[in-house]
């Protein structure tokens, strides 16, 4: 929660992704994974956008597994990861919490990593890594297509007026369990109680990400909510 204004919606970008399943690990990608990712997590970055790999994928790295996935010795490639860390990431315990089962809202601290390099060049259709991070069905050899991404922001008014959400997490509204179209709640720097104790009002800002294939179909869609205090 932003202490003096709108929500904390921190987004960053890097040409090379920290992890990707569709291209071989190179030195610069290792640098992004081991050096840049911990800095972004410390800065409460919620969304990291990357390219280079000519495919689409979206994954989530919880803060609890950051050390294993950024270790200089254990994260040289997906095969060098500790077996316990790999099992934990594939179990996806954060998707089994009550907030997710009832509303499709992930409240686990972490960073969303999206690779969307499919706007030109030959598409990467061969899986050469298996980090276990990425949502099932978002990238595969059979469904690879050229695509582009878009971000829309919906900010609360200075008077506390809440923005209209482009989609919500109520049951029956979205098939988040089948499609993995989650709503992520960004980490807050201040609690609701702290905001109210100093006479503030809690507001929410809303970010939506979409990946659209060249045929016009939506490949992926997620929402990110950040709380602020005004």
PASEBA-1860 file (N, C-alpha, C; in nm, 3 decimals):
! residues 230
1> XXXXXXXX> 0.085/-0.118/0.000/0.000/0.000/0.000/0.088/0.123/0.000 ~ 0.063/0.214/-0.093/0.138/0.338/-0.094/0.105/0.421/0.028 ~ 0.207/0.478/0.093/0.184/0.552/0.217/0.123/0.690/0.192 ~ 0.150/0.747/0.077/0.102/0.882/0.051/0.043/0.893/-0.089 ~ -0.057/0.814/-0.116/-0.120/0.824/-0.247/-0.166/0.690/-0.299 ~ -0.140/0.664/-0.427/-0.195/0.548/-0.494/-0.119/0.420/-0.459 ~ -0.172/0.310/-0.507/-0.117/0.180/-0.475/0.021/0.157/-0.534 ~ 0.089/0.058/-0.478/0.223/0.023/-0.524/0.211/-0.077/-0.638
9> XXXXXXXX> 0.209/-0.027/-0.761/0.207/-0.112/-0.880/0.340/-0.091/-0.952 ~ 0.438/-0.172/-0.918/0.573/-0.156/-0.971/0.594/-0.256/-1.085 ~ 0.626/-0.203/-1.203/0.649/-0.285/-1.321/0.788/-0.254/-1.377 ~ 0.860/-0.356/-1.421/0.992/-0.337/-1.479/1.003/-0.416/-1.608 ~ 1.107/-0.389/-1.685/1.127/-0.462/-1.811/1.275/-0.491/-1.832 ~ 1.303/-0.598/-1.901/1.438/-0.637/-1.938/1.430/-0.713/-2.069 ~ 1.526/-0.689/-2.157/1.520/-0.759/-2.286/1.525/-0.910/-2.266 ~ 1.617/-0.957/-2.185/1.629/-1.100/-2.158/1.550/-1.137/-2.033
17> XXXXXXXX> 1.475/-1.245/-2.038/1.398/-1.288/-1.920/1.489/-1.359/-1.820 ~ 1.452/-1.358/-1.692/1.531/-1.433/-1.594/1.523/-1.584/-1.616 ~ 1.407/-1.631/-1.660/1.387/-1.773/-1.693/1.296/-1.782/-1.814 ~ 1.318/-1.883/-1.894/1.231/-1.912/-2.009/1.249/-2.059/-2.045 ~ 1.143/-2.121/-2.091/1.149/-2.263/-2.127/1.182/-2.284/-2.274 ~ 1.175/-2.176/-2.354/1.184/-2.194/-2.498/1.312/-2.141/-2.561 ~ 1.413/-2.113/-2.480/1.542/-2.081/-2.541/1.653/-2.118/-2.443 ~ 1.770/-2.146/-2.495/1.881/-2.192/-2.412/1.930/-2.080/-2.322
25> XXXXXXXX> 1.975/-2.118/-2.203/2.027/-2.021/-2.107/2.156/-1.958/-2.162 ~ 2.166/-1.827/-2.154/2.287/-1.755/-2.193/2.335/-1.676/-2.074 ~ 2.457/-1.626/-2.084/2.518/-1.557/-1.970/2.436/-1.439/-1.924 ~ 2.386/-1.359/-2.018/2.312/-1.238/-1.980/2.180/-1.273/-1.910 ~ 2.119/-1.384/-1.947/1.997/-1.427/-1.878/2.027/-1.470/-1.735 ~ 2.141/-1.534/-1.717/2.183/-1.572/-1.582/2.203/-1.447/-1.497 ~ 2.258/-1.342/-1.557/2.278/-1.216/-1.485/2.144/-1.158/-1.441 ~ 2.046/-1.158/-1.532/1.913/-1.106/-1.498/1.852/-1.187/-1.384
33> XXXXXXXX> 1.866/-1.318/-1.391/1.807/-1.405/-1.290/1.876/-1.389/-1.154 ~ 2.007/-1.394/-1.153/2.079/-1.398/-1.026/2.105/-1.261/-0.965 ~ 2.119/-1.158/-1.046/2.154/-1.025/-0.995/2.036/-0.928/-0.995 ~ 1.961/-0.925/-1.106/1.854/-0.825/-1.118/1.727/-0.865/-1.043 ~ 1.688/-0.992/-1.052/1.563/-1.035/-0.991/1.557/-1.007/-0.840 ~ 1.662/-1.037/-0.762/1.655/-1.005/-0.618/1.637/-0.856/-0.591 ~ 1.696/-0.771/-0.675/1.681/-0.625/-0.659/1.536/-0.585/-0.684 ~ 1.475/-0.644/-0.788/1.336/-0.612/-0.820/1.242/-0.657/-0.710
41> XXXXXXXX> 1.266/-0.775/-0.656/1.181/-0.826/-0.547/1.193/-0.736/-0.425 ~ 1.314/-0.692/-0.395/1.335/-0.602/-0.281/1.263/-0.470/-0.301 ~ 1.251/-0.426/-0.427/1.183/-0.301/-0.459/1.032/-0.319/-0.473 ~ 0.981/-0.438/-0.436/0.838/-0.469/-0.442/0.785/-0.468/-0.585 ~ 0.869/-0.506/-0.681/0.825/-0.515/-0.821/0.728/-0.633/-0.834 ~ 0.614/-0.607/-0.893/0.513/-0.711/-0.909/0.519/-0.777/-1.046 ~ 0.559/-0.700/-1.148/0.553/-0.749/-1.286/0.683/-0.720/-1.359 ~ 0.744/-0.825/-1.417/0.864/-0.813/-1.499/0.832/-0.859/-1.640
49> XXXXXXXX> 0.847/-0.768/-1.737/0.820/-0.798/-1.877/0.950/-0.815/-1.953 ~ 0.958/-0.922/-2.033/1.080/-0.952/-2.108/1.046/-1.001/-2.248 ~ 1.151/-1.009/-2.331/1.135/-1.059/-2.467/1.242/-1.161/-2.497 ~ 1.311/-1.143/-2.609/1.422/-1.228/-2.656/1.374/-1.365/-2.701 ~ 1.309/-1.439/-2.613/1.252/-1.567/-2.652/1.127/-1.542/-2.735 ~ 1.121/-1.599/-2.855/1.008/-1.574/-2.946/0.893/-1.670/-2.916 ~ 0.840/-1.655/-2.797/0.726/-1.736/-2.752/0.659/-1.660/-2.640 ~ 0.542/-1.706/-2.599/0.475/-1.643/-2.487/0.473/-1.736/-2.367
57> XXXXXXXX> 0.500/-1.680/-2.251/0.487/-1.757/-2.127/0.469/-1.660/-2.011 ~ 0.399/-1.706/-1.909/0.380/-1.626/-1.789/0.398/-1.713/-1.667 ~ 0.484/-1.670/-1.576/0.511/-1.747/-1.455/0.510/-1.660/-1.332 ~ 0.515/-1.724/-1.217/0.513/-1.653/-1.090/0.619/-1.714/-0.999 ~ 0.709/-1.629/-0.949/0.812/-1.674/-0.856/0.782/-1.616/-0.718 ~ 0.737/-1.700/-0.623/0.710/-1.650/-0.488/0.840/-1.611/-0.418 ~ 0.830/-1.511/-0.332/0.948/-1.463/-0.260/1.012/-1.575/-0.179 ~ 0.932/-1.667/-0.131/0.984/-1.776/-0.048/1.082/-1.866/-0.123
65> XXXXXXXX> 1.074/-1.868/-0.257/1.165/-1.953/-0.336/1.271/-1.870/-0.411 ~ 1.280/-1.742/-0.377/1.373/-1.654/-0.446/1.518/-1.701/-0.435 ~ 1.561/-1.738/-0.316/1.702/-1.774/-0.295/1.742/-1.894/-0.380 ~ 1.654/-1.994/-0.393/1.687/-2.113/-0.471/1.697/-2.081/-0.620 ~ 1.606/-1.994/-0.671/1.602/-1.966/-0.813/1.701/-1.857/-0.855 ~ 1.769/-1.796/-0.759/1.868/-1.693/-0.793/2.007/-1.726/-0.740 ~ 2.024/-1.847/-0.687/2.153/-1.889/-0.635/2.257/-1.897/-0.746 ~ 2.378/-1.850/-0.719/2.483/-1.851/-0.821/2.525/-1.992/-0.859
73> XXXXXXXX> 2.504/-2.087/-0.771/2.546/-2.225/-0.800/2.429/-2.316/-0.838 ~ 2.311/-2.289/-0.780/2.198/-2.380/-0.800/2.106/-2.340/-0.915 ~ 2.122/-2.219/-0.971/2.028/-2.174/-1.075/2.096/-2.150/-1.209 ~ 2.200/-2.228/-1.239/2.267/-2.212/-1.368/2.173/-2.251/-1.482 ~ 2.088/-2.350/-1.458/1.983/-2.388/-1.552/1.876/-2.463/-1.473 ~ 1.768/-2.502/-1.539/1.658/-2.564/-1.466/1.696/-2.701/-1.409 ~ 1.791/-2.769/-1.470/1.831/-2.900/-1.421/1.919/-2.892/-1.296 ~ 1.977/-2.775/-1.270/2.065/-2.761/-1.154/1.991/-2.714/-1.029
81> XXXXXXXX> 1.861/-2.687/-1.042/1.782/-2.643/-0.927/1.772/-2.752/-0.821 ~ 1.768/-2.715/-0.693/1.747/-2.815/-0.587/1.612/-2.885/-0.609 ~ 1.609/-3.014/-0.587/1.488/-3.092/-0.614/1.370/-3.044/-0.529 ~ 1.397/-3.000/-0.405/1.289/-2.952/-0.318/1.229/-2.823/-0.372 ~ 1.313/-2.732/-0.422/1.264/-2.606/-0.479/1.182/-2.632/-0.604 ~ 1.228/-2.724/-0.687/1.155/-2.757/-0.810/1.021/-2.820/-0.779 ~ 1.018/-2.908/-0.677/0.892/-2.971/-0.637/0.796/-2.867/-0.579 ~ 0.848/-2.772/-0.505/0.764/-2.668/-0.444/0.703/-2.577/-0.549
89> XXXXXXXX> 0.781/-2.540/-0.650/0.730/-2.449/-0.753/0.623/-2.520/-0.837 ~ 0.638/-2.649/-0.859/0.540/-2.723/-0.939/0.414/-2.757/-0.858 ~ 0.426/-2.760/-0.726/0.309/-2.786/-0.642/0.215/-2.667/-0.641 ~ 0.270/-2.543/-0.653/0.191/-2.420/-0.658/0.097/-2.408/-0.537 ~ 0.156/-2.411/-0.420/0.076/-2.403/-0.298/-0.001/-2.272/-0.288 ~ 0.052/-2.165/-0.347/-0.016/-2.035/-0.340/-0.148/-2.034/-0.416 ~ -0.167/-2.129/-0.506/-0.293/-2.138/-0.580/-0.398/-2.217/-0.501 ~ -0.361/-2.272/-0.387/-0.452/-2.353/-0.308/-0.506/-2.278/-0.187
97> XXXXXXXX> -0.468/-2.152/-0.172/-0.516/-2.073/-0.059/-0.663/-2.036/-0.078 ~ -0.729/-2.001/0.032/-0.872/-1.971/0.029/-0.904/-1.855/-0.066 ~ -0.821/-1.751/-0.064/-0.846/-1.634/-0.148/-0.844/-1.671/-0.296 ~ -0.767/-1.772/-0.330/-0.760/-1.816/-0.470/-0.879/-1.905/-0.504 ~ -0.907/-2.000/-0.418/-1.016/-2.094/-0.443/-1.152/-2.025/-0.452 ~ -1.171/-1.918/-0.374/-1.300/-1.850/-0.372/-1.308/-1.735/-0.472 ~ -1.199/-1.662/-0.489/-1.204/-1.541/-0.572/-1.097/-1.533/-0.681 ~ -1.008/-1.630/-0.688/-0.903/-1.626/-0.789/-0.799/-1.520/-0.763
105> XXXXXXXX> -0.782/-1.480/-0.635/-0.688/-1.374/-0.599/-0.565/-1.434/-0.531 ~ -0.448/-1.414/-0.590/-0.323/-1.462/-0.532/-0.263/-1.352/-0.445 ~ -0.246/-1.380/-0.316/-0.193/-1.282/-0.222/-0.050/-1.315/-0.180 ~ 0.006/-1.423/-0.231/0.143/-1.463/-0.199/0.240/-1.360/-0.254 ~ 0.335/-1.309/-0.173/0.435/-1.214/-0.223/0.524/-1.280/-0.329 ~ 0.554/-1.207/-0.433/0.638/-1.260/-0.539/0.635/-1.172/-0.661 ~ 0.700/-1.218/-0.768/0.708/-1.140/-0.892/0.653/-1.222/-1.008 ~ 0.570/-1.158/-1.091/0.516/-1.221/-1.212/0.615/-1.197/-1.325
113> XXXXXXXX> 0.654/-1.301/-1.393/0.747/-1.289/-1.506/0.675/-1.326/-1.635 ~ 0.668/-1.229/-1.727/0.601/-1.252/-1.855/0.701/-1.236/-1.969 ~ 0.706/-1.336/-2.055/0.791/-1.332/-2.174/0.699/-1.322/-2.294 ~ 0.714/-1.215/-2.372/0.626/-1.198/-2.489/0.707/-1.147/-2.608 ~ 0.798/-1.231/-2.655/0.884/-1.194/-2.766/0.835/-1.245/-2.900 ~ 0.706/-1.266/-2.914/0.652/-1.327/-3.035/0.595/-1.229/-3.134 ~ 0.658/-1.114/-3.153/0.606/-1.017/-3.249/0.684/-1.015/-3.380 ~ 0.793/-1.091/-3.388/0.872/-1.094/-3.511/0.974/-1.206/-3.507
121> XXXXXXXX> 1.035/-1.237/-3.621/1.130/-1.347/-3.627/1.061/-1.481/-3.620 ~ 1.140/-1.587/-3.626/1.084/-1.722/-3.620/1.042/-1.753/-3.477 ~ 0.926/-1.818/-3.461/0.878/-1.854/-3.328/0.960/-1.967/-3.269 ~ 0.985/-1.959/-3.139/1.053/-2.066/-3.067/0.949/-2.168/-3.023 ~ 0.957/-2.287/-3.076/0.857/-2.389/-3.046/0.916/-2.512/-2.977 ~ 1.045/-2.510/-2.952/1.109/-2.624/-2.886/1.131/-2.594/-2.738 ~ 1.085/-2.682/-2.653/1.107/-2.665/-2.509/1.245/-2.717/-2.473 ~ 1.329/-2.628/-2.424/1.466/-2.666/-2.391/1.496/-2.655/-2.242
129> XXXXXXXX> 1.404/-2.595/-2.165/1.417/-2.587/-2.021/1.281/-2.620/-1.958 ~ 1.282/-2.652/-1.829/1.157/-2.673/-1.756/1.175/-2.619/-1.614 ~ 1.153/-2.488/-1.601/1.170/-2.422/-1.472/1.053/-2.450/-1.377 ~ 0.942/-2.497/-1.431/0.826/-2.525/-1.346/0.748/-2.401/-1.307 ~ 0.790/-2.285/-1.355/0.729/-2.158/-1.315/0.603/-2.123/-1.393 ~ 0.597/-2.168/-1.517/0.501/-2.109/-1.611/0.366/-2.178/-1.610 ~ 0.263/-2.096/-1.634/0.127/-2.145/-1.635/0.107/-2.247/-1.747 ~ 0.040/-2.353/-1.714/0.015/-2.458/-1.813/-0.078/-2.407/-1.923
137> XXXXXXXX> -0.047/-2.442/-2.047/-0.134/-2.408/-2.158/-0.110/-2.272/-2.220 ~ -0.022/-2.189/-2.157/0.004/-2.056/-2.213/0.104/-2.062/-2.327 ~ 0.195/-2.157/-2.322/0.291/-2.174/-2.430/0.304/-2.324/-2.459 ~ 0.300/-2.360/-2.585/0.323/-2.499/-2.623/0.361/-2.503/-2.770 ~ 0.417/-2.611/-2.812/0.456/-2.627/-2.952/0.335/-2.618/-3.044 ~ 0.222/-2.668/-2.997/0.104/-2.675/-3.083/0.034/-2.541/-3.100 ~ 0.043/-2.454/-2.999/-0.036/-2.331/-3.003/0.046/-2.204/-3.018 ~ 0.173/-2.215/-3.052/0.257/-2.097/-3.067/0.205/-2.009/-3.180
145> XXXXXXXX> 0.191/-1.880/-3.152/0.147/-1.782/-3.251/0.218/-1.649/-3.225 ~ 0.224/-1.567/-3.330/0.272/-1.431/-3.309/0.170/-1.358/-3.222 ~ 0.219/-1.265/-3.140/0.131/-1.201/-3.043/0.188/-1.066/-3.001 ~ 0.109/-0.992/-2.928/0.154/-0.867/-2.868/0.088/-0.853/-2.731 ~ 0.139/-0.762/-2.649/0.086/-0.744/-2.515/0.039/-0.602/-2.493 ~ -0.051/-0.585/-2.398/-0.100/-0.451/-2.365/-0.124/-0.440/-2.215 ~ -0.103/-0.320/-2.161/-0.129/-0.291/-2.021/-0.228/-0.177/-2.013 ~ -0.328/-0.190/-1.929/-0.421/-0.080/-1.902/-0.422/-0.053/-1.753
153> XXXXXXXX> -0.423/0.075/-1.717/-0.424/0.118/-1.578/-0.557/0.182/-1.544 ~ -0.608/0.152/-1.428/-0.733/0.211/-1.379/-0.706/0.261/-1.238 ~ -0.694/0.392/-1.224/-0.651/0.452/-1.098/-0.767/0.511/-1.020 ~ -0.757/0.500/-0.889/-0.857/0.560/-0.801/-0.846/0.712/-0.809 ~ -0.958/0.781/-0.791/-0.957/0.925/-0.792/-0.898/0.982/-0.664 ~ -0.852/1.107/-0.669/-0.795/1.169/-0.550/-0.898/1.185/-0.439 ~ -1.026/1.178/-0.475/-1.132/1.188/-0.374/-1.171/1.050/-0.321 ~ -1.098/0.946/-0.363/-1.126/0.812/-0.315/-1.216/0.731/-0.403
161> XXXXXXXX> -1.261/0.789/-0.515/-1.347/0.715/-0.608/-1.271/0.595/-0.663 ~ -1.332/0.478/-0.654/-1.265/0.355/-0.698/-1.284/0.331/-0.847 ~ -1.178/0.284/-0.916/-1.192/0.254/-1.059/-1.278/0.131/-1.082 ~ -1.336/0.123/-1.200/-1.415/0.006/-1.236/-1.320/-0.105/-1.281 ~ -1.329/-0.219/-1.218/-1.243/-0.332/-1.256/-1.290/-0.389/-1.389 ~ -1.194/-0.421/-1.474/-1.227/-0.475/-1.604/-1.271/-0.621/-1.595 ~ -1.230/-0.690/-1.493/-1.286/-0.821/-1.462/-1.259/-0.849/-1.315 ~ -1.345/-0.928/-1.254/-1.330/-0.954/-1.112/-1.307/-1.102/-1.087
169> XXXXXXXX> -1.297/-1.137/-0.961/-1.265/-1.274/-0.926/-1.379/-1.354/-0.870 ~ -1.501/-1.304/-0.881/-1.613/-1.376/-0.824/-1.643/-1.503/-0.902 ~ -1.688/-1.603/-0.830/-1.721/-1.730/-0.893/-1.824/-1.710/-1.003 ~ -1.802/-1.778/-1.113/-1.895/-1.769/-1.225/-1.858/-1.663/-1.326 ~ -1.767/-1.571/-1.287/-1.727/-1.463/-1.378/-1.611/-1.504/-1.467 ~ -1.520/-1.584/-1.412/-1.401/-1.623/-1.488/-1.366/-1.769/-1.458 ~ -1.308/-1.834/-1.556/-1.262/-1.971/-1.536/-1.114/-1.966/-1.498 ~ -1.084/-1.909/-1.380/-0.943/-1.891/-1.344/-0.875/-2.023/-1.315
177> XXXXXXXX> -0.949/-2.123/-1.268/-0.886/-2.252/-1.240/-0.847/-2.324/-1.368 ~ -0.927/-2.305/-1.473/-0.896/-2.370/-1.600/-0.795/-2.292/-1.682 ~ -0.804/-2.158/-1.676/-0.718/-2.074/-1.760/-0.601/-2.013/-1.684 ~ -0.606/-2.017/-1.552/-0.499/-1.955/-1.474/-0.499/-1.803/-1.485 ~ -0.615/-1.743/-1.510/-0.624/-1.598/-1.524/-0.644/-1.537/-1.385 ~ -0.534/-1.528/-1.311/-0.541/-1.487/-1.172/-0.547/-1.335/-1.157 ~ -0.588/-1.294/-1.037/-0.570/-1.156/-0.992/-0.463/-1.160/-0.885 ~ -0.357/-1.083/-0.903/-0.248/-1.079/-0.807/-0.260/-0.952/-0.723
185> XXXXXXXX> -0.240/-0.966/-0.593/-0.242/-0.850/-0.505/-0.098/-0.809/-0.474 ~ -0.062/-0.687/-0.514/0.072/-0.637/-0.493/0.098/-0.617/-0.344 ~ 0.225/-0.633/-0.304/0.262/-0.612/-0.164/0.237/-0.467/-0.124 ~ 0.194/-0.447/-0.001/0.168/-0.314/0.051/0.279/-0.269/0.144 ~ 0.311/-0.140/0.140/0.411/-0.083/0.229/0.349/-0.040/0.361 ~ 0.217/-0.036/0.365/0.146/0.009/0.484/0.017/-0.072/0.497 ~ -0.019/-0.109/0.618/-0.141/-0.186/0.639/-0.263/-0.096/0.636 ~ -0.380/-0.159/0.618/-0.505/-0.082/0.621/-0.524/-0.013/0.755
193> XXXXXXXX> -0.487/-0.083/0.860/-0.503/-0.025/0.995/-0.417/0.099/1.010 ~ -0.292/0.093/0.964/-0.203/0.209/0.974/-0.258/0.327/0.897 ~ -0.316/0.299/0.781/-0.375/0.404/0.698/-0.492/0.470/0.772 ~ -0.579/0.389/0.827/-0.697/0.441/0.894/-0.661/0.515/1.023 ~ -0.556/0.468/1.092/-0.516/0.533/1.217/-0.464/0.674/1.194 ~ -0.409/0.701/1.080/-0.362/0.837/1.053/-0.464/0.918/0.971 ~ -0.588/0.869/0.971/-0.696/0.944/0.910/-0.706/0.931/0.760 ~ -0.643/0.832/0.703/-0.645/0.813/0.559/-0.758/0.722/0.513
201> XXXXXXXX> -0.772/0.710/0.384/-0.873/0.624/0.324/-0.804/0.526/0.230 ~ -0.839/0.400/0.245/-0.779/0.296/0.161/-0.843/0.297/0.022 ~ -0.759/0.300/-0.081/-0.807/0.293/-0.219/-0.731/0.183/-0.292 ~ -0.783/0.141/-0.406/-0.717/0.038/-0.486/-0.698/0.087/-0.629 ~ -0.577/0.066/-0.679/-0.549/0.090/-0.821/-0.543/-0.046/-0.890 ~ -0.572/-0.046/-1.019/-0.592/-0.170/-1.092/-0.510/-0.170/-1.221 ~ -0.436/-0.276/-1.243/-0.359/-0.293/-1.367/-0.404/-0.422/-1.435 ~ -0.427/-0.416/-1.564/-0.463/-0.536/-1.638/-0.362/-0.561/-1.749
209> XXXXXXXX> -0.319/-0.686/-1.760/-0.229/-0.728/-1.867/-0.304/-0.824/-1.959 ~ -0.286/-0.805/-2.090/-0.343/-0.897/-2.187/-0.239/-0.932/-2.293 ~ -0.240/-1.056/-2.335/-0.161/-1.099/-2.450/-0.259/-1.141/-2.559 ~ -0.246/-1.079/-2.676/-0.339/-1.103/-2.785/-0.265/-1.165/-2.902 ~ -0.317/-1.277/-2.953/-0.259/-1.340/-3.072/-0.297/-1.262/-3.197 ~ -0.225/-1.287/-3.307/-0.251/-1.213/-3.431/-0.390/-1.244/-3.487 ~ -0.451/-1.353/-3.446/-0.586/-1.383/-3.492/-0.693/-1.312/-3.410 ~ -0.647/-1.227/-3.314/-0.740/-1.149/-3.234/-0.787/-1.216/-3.106
217> XXXXXXXX> -0.747/-1.340/-3.084/-0.791/-1.412/-2.965/-0.700/-1.378/-2.846 ~ -0.759/-1.371/-2.729/-0.683/-1.343/-2.608/-0.611/-1.469/-2.562 ~ -0.480/-1.464/-2.559/-0.400/-1.578/-2.514/-0.390/-1.580/-2.361 ~ -0.380/-1.463/-2.301/-0.361/-1.457/-2.157/-0.416/-1.326/-2.104 ~ -0.456/-1.328/-1.977/-0.512/-1.209/-1.915/-0.501/-1.221/-1.764 ~ -0.446/-1.119/-1.700/-0.436/-1.118/-1.554/-0.463/-0.977/-1.503 ~ -0.494/-0.967/-1.375/-0.512/-0.838/-1.311/-0.416/-0.826/-1.194 ~ -0.372/-0.704/-1.164/-0.287/-0.676/-1.048/-0.351/-0.561/-0.972
225> XXXXXX> -0.369/-0.581/-0.841/-0.432/-0.479/-0.758/-0.330/-0.426/-0.657 ~ -0.320/-0.295/-0.648/-0.233/-0.232/-0.549/-0.314/-0.139/-0.460 ~ -0.294/-0.148/-0.329/-0.368/-0.065/-0.236/-0.288/0.060/-0.199 ~ -0.358/0.171/-0.186/-0.295/0.296/-0.147/-0.372/0.363/-0.035 ~ -0.318/0.471/0.018/-0.381/0.545/0.126/-0.380/0.693/0.092 ~ -0.499/0.753/0.086/-0.508/0.896/0.052/-0.577/0.972/0.165
END
